């Protein structure tokens, strides 16, 4: 068995404080397309899904062409808001550096597009910290386990050698579907109560708190 220990992170709402930007951009796109504007809670509910899947849930009456226009409008608004740069949550950079120094390999599994993730990684100068990533537009959207299965295959490891960390039910359900242990973070899009339904190793209130359950799992669970 490989000695690799892989930590897989969601992006929006886990590493980066972007949920507000996502909500504002989706609401602006709805205004552009003259459809009912979703509430903040409605948008928070779909954070983590791929954009087409999210729009289909929020606007189920729209046809394919109208949904595509709304997705394009959302992307345009989000890119404008991104000029303010969605900040990393407190402790993210230092914790990732510490985990990397401790020998863990790091990956991202996100509902963002490949172009969107690449831009975000560059903006935060995080490209060198991550060994691999998967995005919703190059595999299947969460909670389908395909992106996790592909990452496991890339590193030639089995599910017991990886942990998924995320802020939404979609992240944790994806991990359940892929048979990965998982850690929730309570400061993102979904509540602690929702995350705990998926039997995480822990649910952290601050990002740096993930270090303890990660260490406990790999030292005692393998």
C-alpha positions in Angstrom: 0.0 0.0 0.0 1.2 3.5 -0.9 2.4 5.7 2.0 0.6 8.7 0.5 -1.8 10.6 2.7 -4.1 12.8 0.7 -6.2 15.7 1.9 -8.9 16.8 -0.6 -10.4 20.3 -0.1 -13.5 21.9 -1.4 -12.9 25.5 -2.5 -15.8 27.9 -2.1 -16.9 28.2 1.5 -14.1 25.9 2.8 -10.9 27.7 1.8 -12.2 30.9 0.4 -14.9 33.2 1.8 -16.9 33.5 -1.5 -20.5 32.5 -0.6 -21.6 36.1 -0.5 -20.1 36.8 -3.9 -21.8 33.7 -5.3 -25.2 34.8 -3.9 -25.0 38.3 -5.1 -23.9 37.2 -8.6 -26.7 34.6 -8.8 -29.3 37.2 -7.7 -27.9 39.7 -10.3 -28.1 37.0 -13.0 -31.7 36.4 -12.1 -32.5 40.1 -12.5 -30.8 40.1 -15.9 -32.8 37.2 -17.1 -36.1 38.5 -15.6 -36.8 35.5 -13.4 -37.6 35.3 -9.7 -34.6 36.3 -7.6 -33.6 33.5 -5.3 -33.1 34.2 -1.6 -29.7 34.1 0.1 -30.6 30.8 1.8 -31.6 29.3 -1.6 -28.3 30.1 -3.1 -26.3 28.9 -0.1 -28.1 25.6 -0.5 -26.6 25.0 -4.0 -23.1 26.2 -3.2 -20.7 23.3 -4.1 -22.7 22.1 -7.1 -21.5 22.6 -10.7 -23.0 25.8 -12.1 -25.5 24.1 -14.6 -26.7 21.8 -11.8 -27.1 24.7 -9.4 -29.1 26.8 -11.9 -31.4 23.9 -12.7 -32.2 23.5 -9.0 -32.7 27.2 -8.5 -34.7 27.8 -11.7 -36.4 24.5 -12.5 -38.9 26.1 -15.0 -36.2 27.4 -17.3 -35.5 25.6 -20.5 -32.0 24.6 -21.6 -31.2 27.8 -23.6 -32.5 30.1 -20.8 -30.5 28.2 -18.2 -27.4 28.6 -20.4 -28.0 32.3 -20.6 -28.4 32.5 -16.9 -25.2 30.6 -16.3 -23.3 33.0 -18.6 -24.8 36.0 -16.8 -23.8 34.6 -13.4 -20.3 34.0 -14.6 -20.0 37.6 -15.9 -21.3 39.0 -12.6 -19.1 36.7 -10.5 -16.0 37.7 -12.4 -16.7 41.4 -11.8 -17.2 40.8 -8.1 -14.0 38.8 -8.1 -12.1 42.0 -8.7 -12.4 42.5 -4.9 -10.8 39.0 -4.5 -12.7 36.6 -2.3 -10.4 36.3 0.7 -9.1 33.1 2.2 -10.6 32.2 5.5 -8.5 32.9 8.6 -5.8 30.4 9.1 -6.1 28.7 5.6 -2.7 29.6 4.2 -0.7 28.8 7.3 -2.6 25.6 7.9 -2.1 24.4 4.3 1.6 25.2 4.5 1.8 23.3 7.8 0.0 20.2 6.4 2.2 20.3 3.3 5.3 20.5 5.5 4.1 17.5 7.5 4.1 15.4 4.4 0.5 15.4 3.3 -0.4 15.8 -0.3 -3.1 18.3 -1.1 -5.8 18.4 -3.7 -9.0 20.4 -4.6 -12.4 18.9 -5.6 -14.7 21.8 -6.5 -17.9 22.8 -8.2 -16.0 25.6 -9.9 -15.0 25.4 -13.6 -11.4 24.7 -14.5 -10.8 28.2 -15.7 -12.4 29.6 -12.5 -10.2 27.4 -10.2 -7.1 28.2 -12.1 -7.8 32.0 -11.8 -8.5 31.7 -8.1 -5.4 29.6 -7.4 -3.3 32.2 -9.2 -4.9 35.1 -7.4 -4.1 33.6 -4.0 -0.7 32.3 -5.1 -1.7 28.8 -4.0 -0.8 26.8 -7.2 2.3 25.3 -5.7 0.6 24.0 -2.6 -1.8 21.6 -4.5 -0.7 18.4 -6.2 -3.9 17.8 -8.1 -7.5 19.1 -8.6 -10.8 18.2 -10.2 -13.5 20.6 -11.3 -17.2 20.1 -12.1 -16.8 20.9 -15.8 -14.3 18.1 -16.4 -16.0 15.3 -14.4 -19.4 14.9 -12.7 -20.9 17.4 -10.2 -21.0 16.6 -6.5 -22.3 14.5 -4.8 -21.4 12.1 -7.5 -18.1 10.5 -6.4 -16.4 10.6 -9.8 -14.0 13.4 -9.0 -12.8 11.7 -5.8 -12.5 8.4 -7.6 -10.3 10.1 -10.2 -8.1 11.7 -7.6 -7.7 8.4 -5.8 -6.7 6.8 -9.1 -4.3 9.6 -9.9 -2.4 9.0 -6.6 -2.8 5.2 -6.7 -4.4 5.0 -3.3 -7.5 3.6 -1.7 -10.2 5.6 0.1 -8.7 5.0 3.6 -5.6 7.0 2.6 -7.6 10.2 1.9 -9.8 12.7 3.7 -12.4 15.0 2.1 -12.8 18.4 3.8 -15.8 20.6 2.9 -18.5 23.0 4.0 -21.6 21.5 2.3 -23.7 18.4 2.4 -22.6 17.8 -1.2 -19.0 17.6 -0.2 -19.6 15.1 2.6 -22.2 13.1 0.7 -19.7 12.8 -2.2 -17.1 11.5 0.3 -19.7 9.0 1.7 -20.4 7.8 -1.9 -16.7 7.4 -2.5 -16.1 5.7 0.9 -13.8 8.4 2.1 -13.5 9.7 5.7 -14.6 13.4 5.9 -14.4 16.5 7.9 -16.9 19.3 7.8 -16.3 23.0 8.4 -19.2 24.9 10.0 -18.4 28.5 8.8 -19.4 28.0 5.2 -22.6 27.5 3.3 -24.3 24.7 5.3 -25.0 24.4 9.0 -23.3 22.1 11.4 -26.6 20.2 11.8 -26.7 19.4 8.1 -23.0 18.4 8.0 -23.3 16.1 11.0 -25.9 14.0 9.2 -23.0 12.6 7.1 -21.0 11.2 10.0 -17.8 13.3 9.7 -14.7 12.7 11.7 -15.2 16.2 13.1 -16.9 19.5 12.3 -14.5 22.4 12.6 -15.6 25.9 13.5 -12.3 27.4 12.3 -10.1 26.0 9.5 -7.0 25.4 11.7 -9.1 23.0 13.8 -9.0 20.4 11.0 -5.4 19.5 12.0 -6.3 17.5 15.1 -8.8 15.1 13.5 -6.5 14.7 10.5 -3.6 13.7 12.7 -5.8 11.4 14.9 -7.2 9.6 11.8 -3.9 8.9 10.1 -2.0 8.0 13.3 -4.8 5.8 14.8 -7.0 4.8 11.9 -4.5 3.3 9.5 
